[in-house]
C-alpha cells in the first residue's frame, strides 16, 4: 500500500500534520477534510470567543458524515502538549482556546463542538439561561412559534433573550445572567417558563421526556441546562448533509421566516461579514440579568 497523503501546516506557530486531506467529510457538498479545515479556521475569530474557558465535547466522524462517529471527551493521549485541558468529574476535557487547537481538532475529523453550560473558572455558575426547543416533527414553523412565545414570556419577566439555530432542526434561546446563580437557581427559572408555556399551549408544546409520548409537539427542553451536560457551540458545524452551522439570528428575521439549512459552512462567512456576531452580547458583562427578584417569587 502507498503512503497516505499528508500535509504539514503551521498555525499560530504550531506545526500540524494533516492526514488524508482529500478525504470527503461532506460528500454531497464536496467538502474534504482540507476544505473543512479552511472553513473552520476562517470561523475561528467568531467561534473561539464562545468556546474559551468551557469544557469541550466533540463528535468525531473519521470517515465523514456518513461514517461511524464517536464522542470525544477525554483528551487523546497523542494530543500535542500545547493543547490546553481542564479536569471535571474524572474527565480531562479539551479546552478550545485557540486556532491551532481548532485546526488540530479539524484534523481529527471533529465535525461538532459541544460546550459545557458553565465555565472552568466558575463551575456550577452558568453565565446564561438556555432553552433548547426540539421539534418532534416538521414543520420548522412550529419551533419558530414556540421560540417567539418564549421570548414573549421572557420579555414579560424583564429578561432580554437571543436565539440561534441548533444547526439541525431546532432553536435555542439564551438569556445572559449574572455569574452568581447555581444550576439549582437556573433550573427553577427554566422549569417555571417551561411549565407555563406547556400549560398555556398544550397542543403545541410538551415537556414530556419520552420521545414516543411527545406526538408531533415541540419538546421544550429545560433539563439539558445542567452541570456536566453540553450544547452545540455558536458557529459549530453539524454532521448533516449540507454542512449546516449553528447560527445566531435576530428575532426579526426569525419572524419573517428562515430555514436552518440556509446557514452552512459555505454561506456563514458572508453572513458574518454582513451582520457580525449576533451573540457577541453573551461575551459582555454589562448585559447580564440579575435573577434575585425573580427567584423570590418563583416556587422552589
N, C-alpha and C positions, 0 to 999 in steps of 0.2 A: 504494500500500500504506500502511496505517496505521502509526503509530509503535508499536513493540513496547512492551508494558508494562514499566516498571521501578519498583523501589522503592529508596529510599535509607535506609540504616540507619547507626547508629553503634555500634561495638563497641570497647570499651576506648579510647574517644576517637578511634577511626579511622572515617572516613566511607567507606562502601562502597555502590556502586550494584549492586543485584541485578537482573540481566537475566532476562527471561522467568520470573518467579517461579511462574507457574502451569503451566509445562511439566512433564509427567509424567516422573519419574525411575524410579519403580517402579509401572507402571500397574496391575498386579494387586493391589497393596497400597494404591493411592490416594495414593501419596507424591509430591507435587510437589516442585519444586526448593525452594520456600519451606518446606514442612514438613520436607524433608530438612535444610535449614539449621538449623531449630529443633531437630530431633533431635540434630544433630551438635554444636551449641553447648551443649546440655544435657550431652552426653558429655564436653565439654572438660575438666572437672576430673579425670576419670578417665583419659582418653586421653592428654592432653598430657604428664603426667609421664613416660610411657613413650616418648614421641616426642622430647622435647627432647634436643638435642645429637647427633642421629643424622641421617645423610644420608637424605633422603626421596625415594622414587619413588612417584608416584601413577598411577592408571589413570583416565583421563577418558572419560566417556560423555556427550557433548554432547546427544544425543537420548534419553538414558535407557538402561536396562539392555538393551533390545532393539536399540539402535542401534550404530553403529560405535564403536570405542574405540581409544585410543592411550595409550602410556606417556608420562609427563611426568617427565623427569629434570632437564634444564636449566631454570633459572628462565626464564619467558617474558619477553620484552622489555618487556611492558606491566605488569609487576609493580609494585605500589606500592613506594616507596623504603624503607618501614618493614618490608618482608618480609626477614628475615634469610636469608643464604645462606652456603654454605661450599663451597670447591672441592675436588675429588678427581679425579685422573686426567682432567684437562682438561674436567670437567663442573662447572658451577656449580649445585650442588644447593640446593633449598629446605630450610630448617630450620623445622620445625613447632614454634614456640616459644610461641605464644600463641593466644588465642581469635580474635583478629582475623584472623590468618593462616588459621586453620581455616575461618572464615566466608568468607574470600576464596576459598579452595580449593573450598568447597562451591558457590560461585557459578560456578566453572569446571567444575562437574559432576564433580569428583573423587569417585568412589564407592569407591575402595580406596586405602589408605595402607600402603605397604610400607617397612620400616625397614632400614637397614644393621645388621649384626651388631656392628660396632664403633662407637666414638664419635668425634666430631670432635676432642675434647680428648685422646683416647688411641687414635689409629689403630693398627690391627693388634693391639690388645689387647682382644679381646671380653670383656665382663663376664658372659657366660654360655655354657654349652654348650647347643646346641639340636638336637633330633632331630625331623625332620619325617616324620610317618607318613602315607603316602598310599595309600588303598585302590585296587586295580586294578579291583575290582568290589564290589558290595554283598555282604553286609550290613555296616552300620556296626559291628556287634558284633565283627567281625574286627579292626578298628582298635583298639577298646577292649581286646581281648585282648592285642594287641601292646604297647599303652601300659602295661598292667599288668605284662607280662613285663619291659618296660624299667625300670619302677620297681623291680621285684624285683632286677634286676641292679645298678642304681644304689644301692639300699639296701645291697646286699652290698659295694659299694665305699665305703660310708660317705658317699654323696652324696645329699642331700635333693633331691627333684625336684618340679616343679609342672607342671600340664597345662592346656592351653586348646584349644578347638576352633579349627580353621582358619577357621571361618565357611563352609567349603564341605563337603567330605566327610571331611576328615582330622582328625588331632590333632597337637599339637606339645608336646613335653616339654622343659622348661627346667631347667637346673641353674645357680644363681648361683655364680660363681667369682671369685677374687681377680683384680684387674686387672693381672696381671703375665705372663700367658701369651699367646703369639702364636697365630695361626691354625694354624701348624705343630704347636704343642703340643696344641691342642684337637683337631685332626684325628687325632692319634694316639689320643687317648682315645675319640673318637666312632667311629673305624674299628674299634677293639677291641670296643666294645659292639655295633656293627652286625654284625660278622663272627661274634661269639659267638652272638648271637641267631639269625642266619640259619642257622648250623650246628646249633644246638640245636632250632630249629623250622622245618625246611626246607620243610614243606608249607604253612606259614603266612606265612613272611617271606622276602623277596627283597631283595638289594642290586643286582639287575640294572638297569642304567640304561636299556636299550632297552625302551620300553613294551610292544612286541609280544611280548617274551620273558618278561614277568612273569606271564603267565597270570592267575589270579584271586588271586594273593598280595598281601599288603600290602608296598608298597615302603618300606623303611627307608632314608630319605634322610639320610645323614650328610655328603654332599658339598655340600649347599646352604649349610652354615655355613662361609662363606669370605669373604675380602676382596672387596669390590665387589658381593657378592650381597645379597639382601634377603629379608625375610619379612613377612607381614602383621602389622600392629601389633595389640597387645591393644586390643580395643574398636573396631577398624576395621570398618565395614560391608563387605559383599561385594556385588558386582554380580550378584546372583542373585535369582530370584523368591523373595519372602518377606522380602527385605531382612535377611538374616542378619548376625550380628555375631560376630567372633572373640572368644570369651568364656572367661575363666579358670574352671576348675571345681575342686571338691575331688575327691580320689581316691575318697572315699566315695560321692559322687553318681555318679561315673563307674561304679563297681562296681554300684550299684543300677540303673543304666540311664537314659541320657539320649539325646536326639536333637539333632543340631546345629541343626535347624530350630526348636527351642524358643526359641533365643536370637536375637532380632530387634531392629530399631530400636524396635519397638512395645513389647517386653517387657523390654529390658535395664535401663531405668531403675528399674523395680520391683525387679528382682533386685539392682541396686547398692544400693538403699535398704535391702534386707534383709541382704545379705551383705557389702557393701563391696567393696573391691578385693582380690580373692584373689591378685593378682600384686603387691601392694604390697611384698612381700618382695624383689622384684627391684630396688627402689629404695633399699634399705638396704645398708650396708657390713658390718654385723656378722654377716650370714647367709652370707657368701661362703666358698666352699670353697677350701682350699689343695690344689693338684694335684701338688705337688712329689713326695710319696712315691709316688703312683700313676704318675707319669711315669718313676720309677726302674725299675719292673718291667714297664711296657708296652713291647713291642718298638717300635723306631724304624722 
